[in-house]
């Protein structure tokens, strides 16, 4: 069950991370933050990123073998990267209509999925 909670928390964390990193671009596109000085954009992103950390830190603590969880640190990192790319892909597909996923993106994602496979091999 710790593995499931870890992955769910990583998904939540990465939703917030994606919005912290790229959400300000959507706000600018919608002309909401168009005139904001850069420091305001940075502070907005930090505020969103706070919630990312509220999920990321517990995910790592619950999932880490150091704390009795099912994953090594390398496994946690690779899982996090794959979750990050999946969340990122979903977000840009729905929020940024001009951005598309191409064959080379799919190939790169497949390589990352293979990385998960290899990192879990004994």
N, C-alpha and C positions, 0 to 999 in steps of 0.2 A: 504493500500500500504506500510505502514511503516513495517508491519510484513514481507512482501515479501522481501523488501530491507534488513531487518535484517537477514533473513535466507540466502539470497544470499551472503551477506558480511561474515556471519559465515562460509559458505562453502569455500569462497576464503581464509579466515583466516586460516581455518583448513587445507587446501591444503598446505599453507606455513608452518604451524606448523608441519605437518607431515614430510615435507621435512627437516625442521630445526632439528627435533628430530631424524629422521631415515635416511635421505638422505645421511649423511656422511657414513653410513654403506654400502650403495649401491656404493658410490664413492670408498670405500675401497675394496669392492668386485670386482669392475671394475679395480682395481689397479691404480686409479687416485690419491687417497689420501693415499696410502699405507705407504709412508714414512713420512707423516706429523706428526710433534710433536702435542701432545694433545692440546696445546694452539692454534695452527692454526685451528684445528678441531672445537674447541669452538668458535673462532672468526668467522669462516665460518658459523656455526650454528646461532650465534647472528646476523650476516648479513642477513641471510634468515628470522630469526624471526622478524626483523624490519618490514618486509612487512606483517607479520602476524598481528602485532599490528596496522599497518596502516588500516587494515580491521576490526579487532576485536573491537577496541575502538569506531569507528563510528557505528558498529553494535549494541553495547551496548547502545550508546547514542540515536540512532534512535529508538531502540526497547523498551527501558526502560519506564515504566509508570511514572517514576520520570520526564522524559522529554516529556511526552505526548504520548509515544508509547503504544503499545498494551500489553506489557508483564511485569509481575512482575519480580523482580530479581531472584526469585526461578525458574520461568518459563524460563527466559533467560538462566540460568545455565543448566537446564535439556535439553533444546533444543540444547545448545552448546555441551553437552556431547554426545547426540545422533548423531549430525552432525559429531562430531569428530570421533566416532566409524565407521560411514558409510564411511567417507573419508579414514580413516586408513585402513579399510577392502579393499576398492577399490585399494588403493596404494600398499598394500602388495601383493594383488592378482596379480597385473600386474608387479610390480618391483621385488618382492622377490619370485621367482618361487618355492623355497623349502618350503616356509611357506604356510600352507593351513588352510582353515576354517573347523573346525570340528563341530559335533553336539552340543557339550557343548558351543562352541563359539556362535552358533546360538541361543541356549537357553538363554545365558547371554544377547545377544542383544535384544531378545524378552522381557526379563525382563526390560531392559532399555526403550524399546518402551512403555511398560506398565507404566513405571514411568512417561513418558510424558502424557499418558492418565490420570493418577491419579493427576498429578500436575495441570492439566487444569480443573479438576472437581470443581464445585462450592459447 
